[in-house]
């Protein structure tokens, strides 16, 4: 989802169209996918020079990894109980 937002914003930027707000991009990458934001930013060369985007990307990655670890631990706990 975040990957698509970056792609669309870059498309709009190159065509001079109305853009997706930075607030929307920042909130989506923190809440929905720092990993996708980092990948898409580097593929599309979009928002890579803004330091605050880089900070939020890494916070999003930490959040993503934390959620994955939490889910895997819960799945493992359930498997061990059976």
C-alpha positions as CSV (number, residue, x, y, z in Angstrom):
1,X,0.0,0.0,0.0
2,X,2.7,2.5,0.9
3,X,4.7,1.4,-2.1
4,X,1.8,2.4,-4.3
5,X,1.4,5.7,-2.6
6,X,5.0,6.6,-3.3
7,X,4.7,5.5,-6.9
8,X,1.5,7.6,-7.4
9,X,3.0,10.6,-5.7
10,X,6.1,10.4,-7.9
11,X,3.9,10.0,-11.0
12,X,2.0,13.1,-10.0
13,X,5.2,15.0,-9.3
14,X,6.6,14.4,-12.7
15,X,3.4,15.4,-14.4
16,X,2.8,18.5,-12.4
17,X,-0.4,17.2,-10.9
18,X,-1.9,17.6,-7.4
19,X,0.3,15.7,-5.0
20,X,-0.3,13.3,-2.1
21,X,0.4,15.3,1.1
22,X,3.6,14.7,3.0
23,X,1.5,14.2,6.1
24,X,-0.4,11.3,4.4
25,X,2.9,9.7,3.2
26,X,4.5,10.0,6.7
27,X,1.5,8.6,8.5
28,X,1.1,5.7,6.1
29,X,4.7,4.7,6.2
30,X,4.9,4.8,10.0
31,X,1.6,2.9,10.5
32,X,1.5,0.7,7.5
33,X,4.9,-0.1,6.3
34,X,8.3,1.4,6.7
35,X,9.8,-1.4,4.7
36,X,7.7,-0.6,1.6
37,X,8.4,3.1,2.0
38,X,12.1,2.6,2.0
39,X,12.0,0.3,-1.0
40,X,9.7,2.5,-3.0
41,X,11.6,5.7,-2.1
42,X,14.8,4.2,-3.5
43,X,13.2,2.7,-6.6
44,X,11.4,5.9,-7.5
45,X,14.1,8.2,-6.1
46,X,11.4,10.0,-4.2
47,X,11.7,11.8,-0.8
48,X,15.2,10.4,-0.3
49,X,16.8,13.8,0.6
50,X,14.4,14.7,3.3
51,X,15.8,13.7,6.7
52,X,12.5,13.4,8.4
53,X,11.2,10.8,5.9
54,X,14.3,8.8,6.6
55,X,13.7,8.9,10.3
56,X,10.1,7.8,9.9
57,X,11.1,5.0,7.5
58,X,13.4,3.5,10.1
59,X,10.8,3.9,12.8
60,X,8.3,2.2,10.6
61,X,10.7,-0.6,9.9
62,X,11.3,-1.1,13.7
63,X,7.5,-1.1,14.2
64,X,7.0,-3.6,11.3
65,X,9.7,-6.0,12.7
66,X,8.3,-5.7,16.2
67,X,4.8,-6.6,15.0
68,X,6.2,-9.6,13.0
69,X,8.2,-10.8,16.0
70,X,5.1,-10.4,18.3
71,X,2.9,-12.4,15.9
72,X,5.5,-15.1,15.5
73,X,5.9,-15.5,19.2
74,X,2.1,-15.7,19.6
75,X,1.9,-18.4,16.9
76,X,4.8,-20.3,18.5
77,X,3.1,-20.1,21.9
78,X,-0.1,-21.5,20.5
79,X,1.8,-24.3,18.7
80,X,3.6,-25.2,21.9
81,X,0.4,-25.4,23.9
82,X,-1.1,-28.0,21.5
